[in-house]
Amino acid sequence: MKTPWWFLRKTPLSFVLWPLSVVYYMVSRLVYGVRKIGAYKSRRPVVCVGNIFAGGVGKTPIVREIALHLGAPVVMRGYKKGAKTGNIGDEALMLSRHGIQVHTGDRKSNIVLLNAQNDTSPIVMDDGFQNPRISKDISILVFDERLGAGNGFVLPAGPLREPMRAARRADAIIIIKADGARARRLKLPVGVPVFYAHNETHSPYDKKTRLAAFAGIGYPKKFFTALTNVVYKKSFADHYQYTDEDIERLAKAAARRKAKLITTEKDWVRLPLAARKDIKYAELSTVIENGFYDWLKEKLGCQH
């Protein structure tokens, strides 16, 4: 599905949906409490990288950087598995392309299997801040300055999985800088360390090349504004599985504008194999401030 248009601002529809948000939150807390009983405690430290904002904050690149820094495997659901992504999901395939060992499916089962190995290194869990079945040694929340907390409401009236006060459960918060775009105010809990990260989008084309950009991610606008000389934009639903017909229509739209097709790496791995030869992706590099890694090393040392 595409991200609902009312998620980023308070609208009459947001207030109409607010009673449903109350019900959603109450049910989710009840389920959380029941599932927390008998939570699994991993022998190896578990570093959970999650979010409160439902998608689109740029969590996967943060997971990638932390996993690469620690030399750690990643466990994740492998959302929207399909033949085009090797039946492991687009985010998992993207991480594996960077040399990271990725385990998809039931996260608890995969952590149990990793604990059976003769290894004491950390395990990075992608998402799972709202999953109580696994005890986390360290929980990190990711926010994007451009998105903030959206309209501040919980699903379905807003983009939050739970109220912002839940951020008090986090051991640290990483905020991805807006870098020139308007930053939204974030009311964060006192006492939780906050670190900053910086994203850079690297186009394979020079700045004079006309671009026809398309993306099926949580907030495609972030990708479009990171590029220069974009003459055509097309957004798809998050995790969209592209067809040959989609590629044909995109190619015609680009040709009419004498532009080159470009997308994100996350979208590129979901393209039909034949299309990957002709369509390039813009690489996203993420840098987390050094103080975070110092904090993480110290925190892991205290845990084990």
Backbone hydrogen bonds, N-H to C=O, Kabsch-Sander energy under -0.5 kcal/mol:
donor,donor_aa,acceptor,acceptor_aa,energy
7,F,4,P,-1.4
8,L,5,W,-0.6
9,R,6,W,-0.8
15,F,11,T,-1.6
16,V,12,P,-1.9
17,L,13,L,-2.2
18,W,14,S,-0.7
20,L,17,L,-0.8
21,S,17,L,-1.4
22,V,18,W,-1.8
23,V,19,P,-1.8
24,Y,20,L,-2.9
25,Y,21,S,-2.7
26,M,22,V,-2.3
27,V,23,V,-2.5
28,S,24,Y,-2.5
29,R,25,Y,-2.2
30,L,26,M,-1.8
31,V,27,V,-2.5
32,Y,28,S,-2.4
33,G,29,R,-2.3
34,V,30,L,-2.0
35,R,31,V,-2.6
36,K,32,Y,-1.5
37,I,33,G,-0.6
37,I,34,V,-0.9
39,A,36,K,-1.5
40,Y,133,R,-3.2
42,S,40,Y,-0.7
42,S,135,S,-0.5
47,V,45,P,-0.6
47,V,123,I,-3.1
48,C,46,V,-0.7
48,C,138,I,-3.2
49,V,47,V,-0.5
49,V,125,M,-2.7
50,G,48,C,-0.6
50,G,140,I,-3.0
54,A,159,P,-3.1
55,G,53,F,-1.8
62,I,58,G,-0.8
63,V,59,K,-2.4
64,R,60,T,-2.6
65,E,61,P,-2.2
66,I,62,I,-2.3
67,A,63,V,-2.7
68,L,64,R,-2.5
69,H,65,E,-2.1
70,L,66,I,-2.2
71,G,67,A,-1.4
72,A,67,A,-2.1
74,V,101,Q,-2.8
75,V,124,V,-2.4
76,M,103,H,-2.4
85,T,82,G,-1.1
86,G,83,A,-1.4
87,N,82,G,-3.2
88,I,85,T,-1.5
90,D,79,Y,-0.6
93,L,89,G,-2.2
94,M,90,D,-2.3
95,L,91,E,-2.2
96,S,92,A,-2.5
97,R,93,L,-1.8
98,H,95,L,-1.5
99,G,96,S,-1.9
100,I,95,L,-1.4
102,V,100,I,-0.6
103,H,74,V,-3.0
105,G,76,M,-1.0
110,N,106,D,-2.1
111,I,107,R,-2.2
112,V,108,K,-2.3
113,L,109,S,-2.0
114,L,110,N,-2.3
115,N,111,I,-2.0
116,A,112,V,-0.8
116,A,113,L,-0.6
117,Q,114,L,-1.0
119,D,117,Q,-2.1
123,I,45,P,-2.8
124,V,73,P,-2.7
125,M,47,V,-2.8
125,M,123,I,-0.6
126,D,75,V,-2.4
126,D,124,V,-0.6
127,D,49,V,-3.2
127,D,125,M,-0.6
131,N,128,G,-1.6
134,I,131,N,-0.6
135,S,40,Y,-3.1
137,D,46,V,-1.6
138,I,46,V,-2.0
140,I,48,C,-3.2
141,L,172,A,-2.1
142,V,50,G,-1.7
143,F,174,I,-2.5
145,E,176,I,-2.6
147,L,144,D,-0.9
148,G,144,D,-3.1
150,G,147,L,-2.6
151,N,7,F,-2.2
152,G,149,A,-2.1
155,L,160,L,-2.7
157,A,154,V,-1.3
158,G,154,V,-0.9
160,L,153,F,-2.0
161,R,52,I,-3.4
166,A,163,P,-2.2
167,A,164,M,-2.2
168,R,165,R,-1.8
169,R,166,A,-2.2
170,A,167,A,-1.4
171,D,139,S,-2.8
172,A,139,S,-1.3
173,I,193,P,-2.4
174,I,141,L,-3.1
175,I,173,I,-0.5
175,I,195,F,-2.9
176,I,143,F,-3.0
176,I,174,I,-0.5
177,K,175,I,-0.6
177,K,197,A,-2.9
181,A,178,A,-1.2
184,R,145,E,-3.4
188,L,186,L,-1.1
192,V,189,P,-1.0
195,F,173,I,-3.0
197,A,175,I,-2.4
198,H,287,V,-2.5
200,E,285,S,-2.4
202,H,200,E,-0.6
202,H,283,E,-3.4
203,S,201,T,-0.7
209,T,206,D,-1.4
211,L,229,N,-2.5
212,A,260,K,-3.0
213,A,211,L,-0.6
213,A,232,Y,-2.6
214,F,262,I,-1.9
215,A,234,K,-1.8
222,K,219,Y,-1.6
223,F,219,Y,-0.6
223,F,220,P,-0.8
224,F,220,P,-2.3
225,T,221,K,-2.5
226,A,222,K,-0.7
226,A,223,F,-0.6
227,L,223,F,-0.5
227,L,224,F,-1.1
231,V,211,L,-2.6
231,V,229,N,-0.6
232,Y,211,L,-1.2
234,K,213,A,-1.7
236,F,215,A,-2.7
238,D,1,M,-1.5
239,H,216,G,-1.9
240,Y,237,A,-1.7
242,Y,240,Y,-0.8
242,Y,270,R,-0.7
247,I,243,T,-2.0
248,E,244,D,-2.2
249,R,245,E,-2.2
250,L,246,D,-2.5
251,A,247,I,-2.7
252,K,248,E,-2.0
253,A,249,R,-2.1
254,A,250,L,-2.3
255,A,251,A,-2.4
256,R,252,K,-2.2
257,R,253,A,-0.9
257,R,254,A,-0.5
258,K,255,A,-1.2
259,A,254,A,-2.7
260,K,210,R,-2.9
262,I,212,A,-2.1
263,T,280,K,-1.4
265,E,282,A,-0.6
268,W,264,T,-2.6
269,V,265,E,-1.8
270,R,267,D,-1.7
271,L,268,W,-1.5
275,A,272,P,-0.9
276,R,272,P,-1.2
276,R,273,L,-0.5
277,K,273,L,-0.5
277,K,274,A,-0.9
278,D,275,A,-0.9
279,I,275,A,-1.8
280,K,261,L,-1.0
282,A,263,T,-2.5
283,E,202,H,-1.8
283,E,281,Y,-0.6
285,S,200,E,-2.8
285,S,283,E,-0.6
287,V,198,H,-2.4
289,E,196,Y,-2.4
292,F,289,E,-1.7
293,Y,289,E,-0.7
294,D,290,N,-1.7
295,W,291,G,-2.2
296,L,292,F,-2.9
297,K,293,Y,-2.5
298,E,294,D,-2.0
299,K,295,W,-2.7
300,L,296,L,-2.8
301,G,297,K,-2.0
302,C,298,E,-1.5
303,Q,299,K,-1.3
304,H,300,L,-1.8
